[in-house]
Amino acid sequence: MKFIDTHTHLFSDSFDEDRSEMIQRSISLGINTFLLPNIDISSIEKMHHLCSDFPNQCFPMMGLHPGSVGENWEKDLEVIQSHLFSGRKYVAVGEIGMDLYWDKTFQRQQEKVFRKQIAWAKELKLPIVIHAREAFEEIFSVLDDLADGSLTGVFHCFTGNAEQARKIMEYSTFKIGIGGVLTFKKSGLDEVVKEIPMEYLVLETDSPYLAPVPHRGKRNESAFLMLVADKLAEVKQLRIEEVAAITTSNAQELFNL
């Protein structure tokens, strides 16, 4: 069985003490491909360095996270653009989107940055990796304008309801990223996932965040993807081998791996 962690921040300071060992733990379980979403201009060098250390396992994305959109958003976006168009291979424009959970001060700027990065993704023919927190309707409004069939991507760390999942599937070119929240007892995500055909699903950890049960509240890592996969197999009443085959194929297709 082979698995792909489609969203993991392995360059995070949380892994400074045991990064190589942590990656080897994952590889030993069959999780041998890791897609790394950029956060802001401070994370770029660390991400690139890790991809150089593990060139056959770690693959970078490039984007400006909505939570990093602040006073210097225009200058930050110029740096992101310079990397995206440098000729270096990125698997996606990400992670991008909108986050209105903590603060709505820069909501207008977040939307501008989101739209601009979508335009770059279209130009480069890359998928987008969407961060959506308390902002589904705002993101749907943008995609209703810009998702013309040529735009592909994934709603990462999906925690929405059945209606929102149906809306994503209506775009037809988007996947839904499922992580540790699926294992949370009261999340209700298991009931929503029952209604989502497997062809739309990819697996992720979002490590070091959102560790699945029984590690909830602790540092997440890519090896814990197996706990998400096991839960998905239970919810969909499939063998774990089927979950591995389908989600890996979905990820390979979306990210052109």
C-alpha positions as CSV (number, residue, x, y, z in Angstrom):
1,M,0.0,0.0,0.0
2,K,1.1,3.5,-0.8
3,F,-0.2,6.7,0.7
4,I,0.3,10.4,-0.1
5,D,0.1,13.0,2.6
6,T,-1.3,15.8,0.5
7,H,-0.8,18.6,3.1
8,T,1.9,18.6,5.7
9,H,4.1,21.3,7.2
10,L,7.2,19.1,7.7
11,F,9.4,22.2,7.7
12,S,7.7,23.4,10.8
13,D,9.9,24.2,13.9
14,S,7.9,21.5,15.7
15,F,10.0,18.9,13.9
16,D,13.4,20.4,14.4
17,E,14.4,17.7,16.9
18,D,13.5,14.6,15.0
19,R,12.5,15.6,11.4
20,S,14.4,12.8,9.6
21,E,13.3,10.1,12.0
22,M,9.7,11.3,11.8
23,I,9.8,11.2,8.0
24,Q,11.4,7.7,8.1
25,R,8.6,6.5,10.4
26,S,6.1,7.6,7.8
27,I,7.9,6.0,4.9
28,S,8.1,2.7,6.8
29,L,4.3,2.7,6.9
30,G,4.0,3.3,3.1
31,I,3.4,7.0,3.4
32,N,6.2,8.0,1.0
33,T,5.1,11.2,-0.7
34,F,4.6,14.5,1.2
35,L,3.2,17.7,-0.3
36,L,4.4,20.8,1.5
37,P,2.2,23.9,1.4
38,N,4.0,27.2,1.8
39,I,2.7,29.7,4.5
40,D,4.5,33.0,4.0
41,I,7.8,34.5,2.9
42,S,9.6,33.3,6.0
43,S,8.8,29.6,5.3
44,I,10.0,29.4,1.8
45,E,13.7,28.7,2.4
46,K,13.0,26.0,5.1
47,M,10.5,24.3,2.7
48,H,13.0,24.4,-0.2
49,H,15.7,23.1,2.0
50,L,13.6,20.1,3.1
51,C,12.7,19.3,-0.5
52,S,16.4,19.3,-1.4
53,D,17.1,16.9,1.5
54,F,14.2,14.5,0.4
55,P,13.9,15.1,-3.3
56,N,12.0,11.9,-4.0
57,Q,9.5,12.3,-1.1
58,C,8.9,16.0,-0.5
59,F,7.3,18.3,-3.1
60,P,6.7,22.0,-2.5
61,M,3.8,24.3,-3.2
62,M,4.0,28.1,-3.4
63,G,1.5,30.5,-2.1
64,L,0.6,33.0,0.6
65,H,-1.6,31.7,3.4
66,P,-4.6,34.0,4.1
67,G,-3.6,34.2,7.7
68,S,-0.4,35.8,6.6
69,V,-2.1,38.6,4.6
70,G,-1.4,41.8,6.5
71,E,0.0,45.3,6.1
72,N,2.8,44.1,3.7
73,W,0.6,41.8,1.6
74,E,1.6,43.4,-1.7
75,K,5.4,43.0,-1.1
76,D,4.9,39.5,0.2
77,L,2.8,38.6,-2.9
78,E,5.6,39.9,-5.1
79,V,8.0,37.4,-3.4
80,I,5.6,34.6,-3.9
81,Q,5.2,35.5,-7.6
82,S,8.9,35.6,-8.1
83,H,9.2,32.0,-6.8
84,L,6.2,30.7,-8.7
85,F,7.5,32.0,-12.0
86,S,11.2,31.2,-11.4
87,G,11.1,27.9,-13.3
88,R,11.2,25.8,-10.2
89,K,8.7,22.9,-10.1
90,Y,5.8,23.3,-7.7
91,V,3.0,20.9,-7.4
92,A,0.4,23.5,-6.6
93,V,-0.3,27.1,-5.7
94,G,-1.0,26.9,-2.0
95,E,-1.9,27.2,0.6
96,I,-4.2,30.0,-0.4
97,G,-7.8,31.0,0.4
98,M,-9.6,32.9,3.1
99,D,-9.7,32.7,6.9
100,L,-12.2,34.9,8.8
101,Y,-12.0,32.9,12.1
102,W,-9.6,35.1,14.1
103,D,-9.8,38.4,12.4
104,K,-11.7,40.1,9.5
105,T,-9.5,43.2,9.4
106,F,-7.9,42.2,6.1
107,Q,-10.9,40.4,4.5
108,R,-10.9,42.5,1.4
109,Q,-7.1,42.1,1.0
110,Q,-7.5,38.3,1.5
111,E,-9.9,38.1,-1.3
112,K,-7.6,40.2,-3.6
113,V,-4.7,37.9,-2.8
114,F,-6.8,34.8,-3.3
115,R,-8.0,36.0,-6.7
116,K,-4.5,37.0,-7.8
117,Q,-3.0,33.6,-6.9
118,I,-5.9,31.8,-8.7
119,A,-4.9,33.8,-11.8
120,W,-1.3,32.6,-11.5
121,A,-2.5,29.0,-11.0
122,K,-4.4,29.2,-14.2
123,E,-1.5,30.7,-16.1
124,L,0.8,28.0,-14.8
125,K,-1.8,25.2,-15.1
126,L,-1.4,24.3,-11.5
127,P,-4.0,23.2,-9.0
128,I,-4.8,25.4,-6.0
129,V,-4.9,24.3,-2.3
130,I,-7.6,26.1,-0.5
131,H,-7.6,27.0,3.2
132,A,-11.2,27.8,4.1
133,R,-12.0,28.7,7.7
134,E,-15.3,30.5,8.5
135,A,-15.2,31.6,4.9
136,F,-16.9,29.0,2.7
137,E,-19.5,31.4,1.2
138,E,-16.8,34.0,0.5
139,I,-14.6,31.4,-1.2
140,F,-17.6,30.0,-3.2
141,S,-18.3,33.5,-4.4
142,V,-14.8,33.9,-5.8
143,L,-14.8,30.4,-7.4
144,D,-18.2,31.1,-8.9
145,D,-16.5,33.9,-10.8
146,L,-13.2,32.1,-11.6
147,A,-13.7,28.3,-11.7
148,D,-14.2,27.9,-15.4
149,G,-13.4,24.2,-15.7
150,S,-9.7,24.8,-16.3
151,L,-9.1,25.5,-12.5
152,T,-8.4,22.4,-10.4
153,G,-7.7,22.1,-6.7
154,V,-8.5,20.8,-3.3
155,F,-10.4,22.2,-0.2
156,H,-7.8,21.2,2.3
157,C,-8.7,20.0,5.8
158,F,-12.4,20.0,5.0
159,T,-14.7,20.5,8.0
160,G,-17.8,21.7,6.2
161,N,-21.3,20.3,6.1
162,A,-23.0,18.1,3.4
163,E,-24.4,21.1,1.5
164,Q,-20.9,22.7,1.3
165,A,-19.4,19.4,0.1
166,R,-22.1,19.2,-2.6
167,K,-21.2,22.7,-3.7
168,I,-17.5,21.7,-4.0
169,M,-18.4,18.6,-6.0
170,E,-20.5,20.7,-8.4
171,Y,-17.3,22.4,-9.6
172,S,-16.3,18.9,-10.7
173,T,-12.6,19.7,-10.8
174,F,-12.0,19.9,-7.1
175,K,-11.1,17.3,-4.4
176,I,-11.8,17.4,-0.7
177,G,-8.9,16.9,1.7
178,I,-9.7,14.7,4.8
179,G,-7.5,14.8,7.9
180,G,-7.6,14.1,11.6
181,V,-10.9,15.9,12.2
182,L,-12.6,12.8,10.7
183,T,-11.6,10.9,13.9
184,F,-13.0,13.5,16.3
185,K,-16.0,12.0,18.0
186,K,-18.3,15.0,17.8
187,S,-17.1,16.6,14.6
188,G,-19.9,15.1,12.5
189,L,-17.5,14.9,9.6
190,D,-18.0,11.1,9.4
191,E,-21.6,11.6,8.4
192,V,-20.7,14.2,5.8
193,V,-18.0,12.0,4.3
194,K,-20.5,9.1,3.9
195,E,-22.2,11.2,1.2
196,I,-19.0,12.1,-0.7
197,P,-18.0,9.6,-3.4
198,M,-14.4,8.3,-3.0
199,E,-13.4,9.9,-6.3
200,Y,-13.4,13.3,-4.6
201,L,-11.3,12.4,-1.6
202,V,-7.6,12.8,-0.8
203,L,-5.9,12.2,2.6
204,E,-3.8,14.7,4.5
205,T,-2.5,15.4,8.1
206,D,-1.9,19.1,8.1
207,S,0.8,18.2,10.6
208,P,1.9,19.4,13.1
209,Y,-1.7,20.5,13.6
210,L,-5.0,18.6,14.1
211,A,-3.6,15.2,15.2
212,P,-6.1,12.4,15.0
213,V,-7.5,10.4,17.9
214,P,-5.8,9.1,20.0
215,H,-3.2,11.8,19.6
216,R,-5.6,14.7,19.6
217,G,-4.1,17.8,21.2
218,K,-0.5,16.6,20.6
219,R,1.9,17.2,17.8
220,N,0.6,15.6,14.5
221,E,2.9,13.9,12.1
222,S,2.6,12.3,8.7
223,A,2.7,8.7,10.1
224,F,-0.7,9.5,11.7
225,L,-2.2,9.5,8.2
226,M,-2.8,5.8,8.8
227,L,-5.3,6.6,11.5
228,V,-7.2,8.9,9.1
229,A,-7.1,6.2,6.4
230,D,-8.3,3.5,8.9
231,K,-11.2,5.8,9.9
232,L,-12.1,6.5,6.3
233,A,-12.1,2.8,5.5
234,E,-14.5,2.3,8.5
235,V,-16.8,5.1,7.4
236,K,-16.9,4.1,3.7
237,Q,-17.0,0.3,4.6
238,L,-14.0,-0.4,2.4
239,R,-10.8,-2.3,2.8
240,I,-7.8,-0.2,3.8
241,E,-6.1,-1.3,0.5
242,E,-9.0,0.2,-1.5
243,V,-8.7,3.5,0.5
244,A,-4.9,3.6,-0.3
245,A,-5.4,2.9,-4.0
246,I,-8.2,5.3,-4.6
247,T,-6.9,8.3,-2.5
248,T,-3.4,7.9,-3.9
249,S,-4.7,7.8,-7.5
250,N,-6.8,10.9,-6.8
251,A,-3.8,12.8,-5.5
252,Q,-1.5,11.7,-8.3
253,E,-4.1,12.9,-10.8
254,L,-4.7,16.2,-9.1
255,F,-1.1,17.1,-8.4
256,N,0.3,15.6,-11.6
257,L,2.7,13.4,-9.6
